[in-house]
Amino acid sequence: MIKNALHMLTIFIVLSLGVISCNDTPQAPEAVPDTGKINDTLYIPLQPDWVDFNEPSDILIGREPFVYVADTKHNRIVMMDIAGRRVGVSGFIKNPIAIAQDGLFDLLVCGELDTLLQGKSVTIGAIYRIHLSDVRHSIANALIQCVYTQAGRPERRFTGITVLQGNAYLISRTGPSNASRFDPDDAVLLMNPQDSIMSRLSSLVPEGNALYSIGSISSLSVSADRSQDFLFTQISPTMQYKVQWLTYVTGDITGWFQKFNPADPSNSGNDVISVGRFDTPEDITYDSFGNIYVIDAGKDSVLKFTSTGKEMHSFGGPGSGKSQFSSPSGIAWFNKTLYVADTKNNRICRFRLSTDQ
C-alpha cells in the first residue's frame, strides 16, 4: 500500500509541478541575502555559554524536558537539565551527530560503529537506541543498543533522525553513489518502532535539483510535536531548495507533499524556498508558535521563518563572541529560549527571545 501511494504521489507531483523540470533554475533573488546581525530587542544572549564539549553537532530538548547534546568528538551524549547542570553522560557512541527521542523516552542517535568485515576493520554508519526509561533516566547506566546498520554498504552514513506520531521514525542517509534508482545512497528511510526499515521515501530522489530532489541531507525534523509533517535540510551545492517542508496528506492519495510551491507567485513560502537563501543549512527546529529556525553553518547564522515560510529575522556572523558562531550544526527551541550547538567553538549558546510572534 505504501509503494502504491508513493507511486501515485510521484505521478501527482509530475502533473502538478510539471512546469519545473529537474534542471530548471528559477531566477535567483536580486537582493543580497541579509548577513544576519543580531537584533537585541528580539534575541538576547544568555551567559554563561555551556562548555566542555568537543565539536558538539546536535542538541535536543527532550520530553522530560532534559537537554541532550551530541558531543561528537568526545563520542558521547551529554544529558543536562534546563539550567545547564550536567545530569549524566552516556557510554561510548562513536561520532554521534544527530539525536531524537521517541514517546517512550528512548533516545535514537545517528553515529558510527567500528566492526570487522571479511577480516578487515571498517567503520560503518549506525543507528543507536539508548534505553533511558529502563533505568529511570540514569543515562550513564542505560543500555546502548546498535539497532540498525547497513554493513554491506560501509561507505553510507546516517545524518538526520526524527520521530513521527506513533513512534515510527525517519532517518536520512548519504553516501558517494546514487547509481542505483532502487537503492541510492542518498535517501530518507521510514523505520517502524521496532527499528526495522519499512520503506524508502521514493518521492525523494537524488537527481536533478528541483523540489523532491535530495543531495547530502544534513537534518530532519518534524514540524510540531507528534506531527507527521517533516522538514529537512541539505548541503549539496547542486541543490536549489536546501530547505524543504513536506506535509502528510491522507485520502485518495496518501503521502508527503511539498507545503510550498515556487511556481505559485502568491505563495508566502517563497522565502524559505528562495534560491540562494541558504549556504550550508545543518539543522532545523520549530517553536510552539509554528515558526521554524534554520542553523546555517556556511553563513554562521540563525534564520527564522513563520509557519507560512515568510522570513522574519536572522542573526549571527563568524567569530567566537556573543551572538557569533563558527560552523554551528545544531539548533533547538524550548520555552522562549533558542539553543545552538556552536560546533567549532565547542560550546552551546543560548538566546532568550524577548518577543515571540
Beta strands, then each sheet from edge to edge (+ up, - down):
strand 1: 43-50
strand 2: 56-61
strand 3: 67-71
strand 4: 76-80
strand 5: 86-89
strand 6: 94-101
strand 7: 107-117
strand 8: 120-130
strand 9: 144-149
strand 10: 157-163
strand 11: 169-174
strand 12: 187-191
strand 13: 197-200
strand 14: 217-222
strand 15: 230-234
strand 16: 243-249
strand 17: 255-258
strand 18: 281-286
strand 19: 292-296
strand 20: 301-305
strand 21: 311-316
strand 22: 330-334
strand 23: 337-342
strand 24: 347-353
sheet 1: 1+ 24- 23+ 22-
sheet 2: 2+ 3- 4+ 5-
sheet 3: 6+ 7- 8+ 9-
sheet 4: 10+ 11- 12+ 13-
sheet 5: 14+ 15- 16+ 17-
sheet 6: 18+ 19- 20+ 21-
end
